[in-house]
Amino acid sequence: MKRILVIDDEPGVRDAFSDALDDMAQVDTAASGEEGLAKADEATPDLIFLDLKMPGIDGVETLRRLQQSAAGVPVFIVTAFHREFMDRLQEAAQAGLLFNVLDKPLDSDQIRVIARSVFEGPQAFEQ
């Protein structure tokens, strides 16, 4: 079974992702960047949803560290604060870190479409 890691400090966001995805994959959640890194080290996920604005290490630093422990895993940054982090995200992209940025909030259909496209490819929607 596929594994999805959701790293977000808001319990409601973690719950929404878990509810939307629990029939598609095993969903692990983390309330901080540090906790997310530990969970990624325990079991490499197949997909990561990551918040930017969190206490402790923020999402950009978490992304940098994930690229060491979970290299090649698709990362979708889901945030309401991407403008605040734009310079650092551009630096991360220039350093070769791969990620996509999505604006919060996402509804359950959007979350599921992203996961399906990662797991099954674009052909999953050609019907």
C-alpha positions as CSV (number, residue, x, y, z in Angstrom):
1,M,0.0,0.0,0.0
2,K,1.2,3.5,-0.8
3,R,2.2,5.8,2.0
4,I,1.4,9.5,2.3
5,L,3.0,11.8,4.9
6,V,1.1,15.0,5.8
7,I,3.2,17.6,7.7
8,D,1.1,20.5,9.1
9,D,0.8,22.1,12.5
10,E,-3.0,22.4,12.2
11,P,-4.9,19.3,13.4
12,G,-7.9,20.1,11.2
13,V,-5.8,20.1,8.1
14,R,-4.1,16.8,9.0
15,D,-7.6,15.3,9.7
16,A,-8.9,16.6,6.4
17,F,-6.1,15.0,4.4
18,S,-6.4,11.8,6.4
19,D,-10.1,11.6,5.7
20,A,-9.7,12.3,2.0
21,L,-6.9,9.8,1.5
22,D,-7.4,7.0,4.0
23,D,-8.9,4.6,1.4
24,M,-6.1,5.3,-1.1
25,A,-3.0,5.0,1.0
26,Q,-1.7,4.7,4.5
27,V,-1.6,8.2,5.8
28,D,0.9,9.3,8.4
29,T,0.6,12.8,9.9
30,A,3.1,15.0,11.7
31,A,2.5,18.3,13.6
32,S,5.9,19.7,12.9
33,G,8.8,19.6,10.5
34,E,10.9,17.7,13.1
35,E,8.2,15.1,13.5
36,G,7.7,14.8,9.8
37,L,11.4,14.2,9.2
38,A,11.4,11.5,11.9
39,K,8.4,9.8,10.3
40,A,10.0,10.0,6.8
41,D,13.2,8.4,8.2
42,E,11.1,5.5,9.8
43,A,9.3,4.7,6.5
44,T,9.9,6.5,3.2
45,P,6.6,7.9,2.0
46,D,5.4,7.8,-1.6
47,L,4.0,11.4,-1.4
48,I,4.4,14.3,1.0
49,F,2.0,17.2,1.7
50,L,3.9,19.9,3.5
51,D,2.9,23.2,5.2
52,L,5.3,26.1,5.2
53,K,4.4,28.1,8.3
54,M,5.0,25.9,11.3
55,P,6.6,26.3,14.7
56,G,10.2,24.9,15.0
57,I,11.7,24.4,11.6
58,D,9.6,25.8,8.8
59,G,8.5,24.0,5.7
60,V,11.4,25.3,3.5
61,E,13.9,23.8,6.0
62,T,11.9,20.7,6.3
63,L,11.8,20.4,2.5
64,R,15.6,20.7,2.4
65,R,16.1,18.0,4.9
66,L,13.5,15.7,3.3
67,Q,15.5,15.9,0.1
68,Q,18.2,14.0,1.9
69,S,16.1,11.4,3.6
70,A,13.3,11.1,1.0
71,A,15.0,12.1,-2.2
72,G,12.8,11.7,-5.2
73,V,9.5,11.7,-3.3
74,P,7.0,14.1,-4.7
75,V,6.4,17.0,-2.4
76,F,3.3,19.3,-2.5
77,I,3.6,22.4,-0.4
78,V,0.1,23.4,0.7
79,T,0.1,26.8,2.2
80,A,-1.7,30.1,2.5
81,F,1.7,31.8,3.0
82,H,3.7,31.0,-0.2
83,R,4.3,34.8,-1.0
84,E,5.9,35.2,2.4
85,F,8.3,32.4,1.6
86,M,8.7,33.1,-2.1
87,D,12.4,34.1,-2.0
88,R,13.4,31.0,0.0
89,L,11.3,28.8,-2.3
90,Q,13.0,30.2,-5.3
91,E,16.4,29.5,-3.7
92,A,15.3,26.0,-3.0
93,A,14.2,25.5,-6.6
94,Q,17.5,26.9,-7.8
95,A,19.3,24.5,-5.5
96,G,17.6,21.6,-7.3
97,L,14.9,20.8,-4.8
98,L,11.7,19.6,-6.5
99,F,8.3,20.6,-5.2
100,N,4.9,22.0,-6.2
101,V,3.1,24.8,-4.4
102,L,-0.7,24.8,-3.8
103,D,-2.8,27.3,-2.1
104,K,-4.8,26.4,1.0
105,P,-7.5,25.4,1.4
106,L,-7.8,22.3,-0.8
107,D,-11.0,20.3,-0.8
108,S,-11.1,16.5,-0.5
109,D,-11.6,16.1,-4.3
110,Q,-8.5,18.2,-5.0
111,I,-6.4,16.2,-2.5
112,R,-7.5,12.9,-4.1
113,V,-6.8,14.1,-7.6
114,I,-3.3,15.1,-6.6
115,A,-2.7,11.7,-5.0
116,R,-4.1,9.8,-7.9
117,S,-2.0,11.7,-10.4
118,V,1.1,10.9,-8.4
119,F,0.3,7.3,-8.0
120,E,-1.3,6.5,-11.3
121,G,-0.1,9.2,-13.6
122,P,-2.1,11.5,-15.9
123,Q,-3.6,8.5,-17.6
124,A,-5.7,7.9,-14.5
125,F,-8.0,10.7,-15.7
126,E,-8.3,9.7,-19.4
127,Q,-11.5,7.9,-19.4
